[in-house]
């Protein structure tokens, strides 16, 4: 999932709300229940990513004690069962403490990436949320499911809890998922005992969480960067880059094989092993280095795009393509559809002579490419100097590779030569 351009919205009450508008204790949705449709926190248990992640956000009650009635959340389904568990925890030492109420939401999630209506978790209306106290709303999925809790778009940042594989909770000050807590004012505060705890200990096994971001966008400049040593040049404009190539192969991830993953084959997400992904066109060797064998093709911006786990590092290899020399390709580039601002990925380039170059890629949306007389063996997308990660958010489209143009042809390729460009599907 990814972070989209912010939508202008009116100001909205965040923490310590007074619930003066229809007993809304907390609300960080935008106007008309809007939220970030392309970025969210991963909720999973088991397949397809074989990691269990739970996520949650804190809110503080103000204006009196309230019976908990319902919680609205922006959560979209990627694959698996359409079921979400919503728990309300006390806060102990800044971390989620004890579950005081729980709800199960069945069949309400729309596909992640769409502007779906919020799902609604209904509670019995007997649990009291006390004035001035902080609570965590925790969301998790059922077995073998993958979903995402969409971020808010009003700039709301607060305590965010996450855990993996039923491990210890971690809390960071981060963008909160979009949610709203609704309640009914208690007529005589302090009279009723806190209810809703009994029986929760028998609730099903709870999964762990991991922070992830599933899906962003920006402009390109119309010039090439200065040439580097070894006849190496970087580009942030596609036309200029392609004018330097002879034969061009452009992969827009629309080929039929991409739409039928060997691990997951769904209308709104396909997950491929490295071997399956690499064999569809046979022009790039894909290898995921954050998550194992997690090459994801998913609809994005009305098209299909590629990410590795949708929050993990990966490597693109170019030594076995139809336009390769024995040491790789002359040029490679791609559209960056999203590069998360708080953990922007680097391109770690390995050249034909095994020398390397680390490039910090711009956050947001852009185009990046590189050509080199040394040839390009591979490009690793992740942390600096080829570091692996399961965090951040990075999505590409229109992967383009090419060889050196024939002598004397280079100056013509910017116009006539592009007509011979091959679009691989």
N, C-alpha and C positions, 0 to 999 in steps of 0.2 A: 504494500500500500504506500501511498506517497502523499506528500504535502502539496496542496494546490495553492494557487494564488488566493490571498485572503479576499473575502467578500465584504464590502462595506456594510456594517450593521449598526443599529442604534445601541447606546449604552445599556448594559444589563447588570442587575445585582449579582454579585458573586458570593464570596463567603460572608458569613454573618448576616444573612438576609433576615428581614423582619417578618417575612411571610405575610405582608400586608395585601398581597394580590392573590386571593383565593387559596390561602394556605400553601403556597409554594415555598418550601424551605430552602431550596437551592435550585438554580437554573442557569446553565451556561450555554444553552442553545442560542443560535442566532435568530434573526427575524424569520418567522414562519417555520420554526423548528429546523433551521438550516445548520449544517455542520460540514466539516471537511470530508468530502466523499472519497478522497484518495489516500488518506493517511490514517492509520489506526494502530492500536496495540494488538498483537497476536494473542488469540485465545485458542488453545489447542489441547488435545489429549490423544496420544498415540499417533497413528497414521493420519496424514501422509508425511509429516515432518519428523515424527518419532521423538518429539519433545513435548512435554506438558508445560503449558504456560497459563498462569492466572494473572489478571491485572485488576487494579482497583484504584479509586480516587477518594480522597477525604473531603468532607464538608462539615461545617460547624453550624449548629442550630442557634437561632436567635429569635427573640420575641416571645418566649414562653416554651412550655413543654407541648409536644405534639404526638398524637397517635400516627404511626406510619401507615399510610394508605397505599401508595404505589410509587414506583420509580420508573421513569421513562429513560431509555438508553438508545443511542445510535450505534447499533451493532449490525454488521453485515456478514453473510455466510459466504465462505469460499468453497468448502466441500464438506460432505459428511452430514450428520444428523442436524436437523433444524431445531436445536434445543439449547437453551442457555440457562445456567444456574446463576441466580443473583442472590448474594448473601450480604447482610449488613453486620459489620463488626464494630465492637467498641474499639477505642484507641488506648493502647497501653504502652507507655514509653515511646510514643511516636510511631508505633507499628500497629498493624491489625492485631486485636487481642482475642475477644470471644465473640462468636456468632450469636446475635440476639434475634435475628429473624432471617427467613430464607424463602425464596420463591423459585418456581420452575416456569420457564417461558417456552412454550412449544409452538412451532410452525409460524412464527411471526417474522423471522429474518428474511429480508430480501437479499439479492446478490450484492456482495461488497462492490463498491464502485458506483452504485446507483444512489440517487437521492431518495432512499426509502423512508417511510414514516418510522418514527421511533418505535421500538418494541416496548411493551408495557408489562412490568412485573407487578402483580397484584399481591398485596399482603392482607392479613386478617384484620388489620386495624386495631389491634390490641397492644402492640408493642409501643412503648413510650420512648420517644427521643427527647432527651432532657436539654433544657435551655443552657446554652454556653458550652455544651459538650461536642467533641469532634467524633465523627464516625467514618468508617470506610465502607464504600459500596464496592463489592468484589464480584467480578464476572468470570465465569469459566464455562467450558463446553463439555459435551458428553463424549463418549468414547469414539475414537477415530474421526474426529471432526476438526475443522480449521475455520475460524471466524476472526473478525477484527472489530475492535471497539474504536469507532471513528473519533478523531480529535475534534475538539471545539474550534470554532473560527473567530471567537471574540477575544482571543489573546489571553484566555484564562490559564494561569499557571498556579499549581499548588501541590500538596503532598500526593505523590503517585506511588502506589505499592505494586510490587511484582515479585513473583517467585517462579522457580523452575523445578520441575520434578518433585513437588512436595517438599522442597527445601525451605530454608528460613526466608522470611519476608525481608525484602529490601525496600527502602523508601527514598525517593529523590524528589526534589522540587522541579516539577516538569509540567509540560502541557497536559491538561486533564482531558480525558474522554468526555464527549458530550453526554450530559445526563441531567435529569430533573427529579427532585424529591418532593413528593406531595404528601401532605398530612392534614390532620384535623386538630385544632387547638384543644388542649385538655382544659375543661372548665375550672377545675380546682387543682392547680399544679402541686405535685408532691403527695397527693392523696393515694394515687394508685401505685402499686408495685410494678417494677419493670417486668413485662411479660414476654412470652415468645421464645424462651430459651429451651423449654422442655422438649425432648425428642430430637433436638438438632444433632446430638452426639451420634445418633444412629444414621445420620445422613451419609450418602455414598462417599467413597474415597474422593478427596479433593486433589486437584492437580496443581502443578506448579506453573509459574508464568514466566514469561520472558518479554522484555520490552522489544518491540519491533515496529517498524514502520512499513506499511505496505504501499504507498505510492505517492511530480512537480513540473515547472515549465518556464522559459525565458528567451532572450534574443541572442542573435549571433552578430559578430562584427565582420566587416567585409575586407579583411586583410589577413595575411599570413604573419606569424610570429617570425622574428629573426632566425636565420639559419644557425644551427648549433654545430659543434664539432662533428666531423665525420660525414658531412653532407646531410645532416638531419634537420628537418624543419617541422615545426608544429603549426597547426591551422585552427582557426575558430570560424571558418566560413567554408561551407561545403563546396560551393562552385569553384573557389580557388584551389581547394584540395584536389577535386576531381580533374581539374585542368592539368594537373601534374602527372596523371596516370595514363597508362596505355589501356589495356583491357581492364574493365571494372566489373566486379561482382558485388551486387547490392542485395543484401538479405533483409527483407522487411518483415520476416517472421509470419508471413501469411500462407506459407506452403501448407498443404493439407496435413502433412505429417506432424507439423507443430501443434495442430489442433487435436491430436490424439496421443496424449502422454501415455507412456508405458507404466507409470506409477499411478497417476490420476488422470482420468479422461472425463472432463465435465464441460458443460457449455461455457462456464465462466472462468475455468482455470484448468490448465494441463500441466502436469509435472512429469519431467523426463529424467531418466538416468543420464549420466555423462555419455555413455556409449550410444544410447538412443538419440539423444539430442545432436551429437556430433555426426551421426549417420544420416540425418534427414536430407541435408544438402551435400554433405561431405566436403564442405569448403572451410570449415572452422572446427577445431577441436575444443570442446567445452569441458571445463573441469571446475566444479564448485569446491571452494576451499573453506567456506564457513560451515554450511550444512553439507552433509554428504549426499551426492546425487540428487540435488534439489534445483534442477533447471526448470523455471516456471515461465510459461507463456500465458499471459492474461490480457483481456481486453483493457485498452487504455486509450483515452482520447479518441474513441471511435475506431480504433485500430487494435492490433495486437503488438505487445512489446515483451521484452525479456528481462527477467531478474533472477537472481540466484537465491531462492528461499524468500525472496522479496525483502530481505534484510541481511544478506550475507555476501562475502567476497567470492570472487571467481576469477578464472584465468581463461583467456582466449588464445589458442595456439594456431599458428599459421604456417607450419612446415609441410603440410600435406595437401594444400589446396591446388587447384588447377592453374593458379597464377603464381605459384611459389617457385623460387629457386631452392636449392638444397638448404639454404639458410633462412628461409622465410619469404615474406612479401615485401615489396618496396614501400607500400603505403597501406595504412589501416586507419579507419575512423568510424564514428557513430554519432547519432543524435543522443544526447543525454536528456531523457525525459524527466528525470528527477534525481537530484543529488542533495541529500538532507543537509540543512544548514549547520546543525550542531555536530555533525560527524561527516563532513564532506570526504568522499573517496578520492584516492590517488590512483593514477595510472602508473604502474611500475613496468617499464618497457625493457625487454631483453632483446638485444640486437643479435645479428648473425654471428658476430665474433664473441658473444656471451658477455659483452659489456652491458651496462644497465643505465637507465635514466628514470628518476622518480619525478613525476609531475603532479602537483596539487591541482585537482580539477575544480572549477568554480561551482559554487552551490547553485541549486535551482536548475534551470533549463538552459542548455547550450549545445553547441556542436564542438567536438574535438577530434583532431586527426593528427597523424604524424607520417612523414616520409623519411626514408634514410637510405643512403647508398650502402650502408652496412647490412641492409635488410632487417626485418623485424620478425623475430622468432615467436614472441608471445607478448601479451599485455595482461598483467594482473590488475584487477580492479578491487581495491580494498583499502587497507591502512597504508601508511607511508612505508616505502622500501619493501613492498610486497607482503606486508603483514596481513594475517587472516583475521576475520571478524564475523560475528553473527549479528552485529548491530548496524545502525545507520539505515539508510534507504537509498537504493541506486537502481535506476531503470534505464535501459537503452533500447533504441530502435534503429532500423536502417543501417545495420552494420555493413561497412563498405571496405573492400580490399582491392588492391590492384597491383599491376606490375609496372616496370619501367617502360615508357613509350619508346618506340623505335627512334633512332637518331633523326633529328630534323623535324620530327612530328610534334614535339612538345608544345611549341607555340600555337599550333592549330587546334589542339584538343579542347581548348576552352570554348570553341564554337562548334566546328564540324565534327570533331572527334567524339563528342559526347553522344552523337546520334547512334554510334555503334555500341553504346553502353549496354551491358547485359543485365537484365533484372531477373534475378533467380527467384523462383517461387516453388 
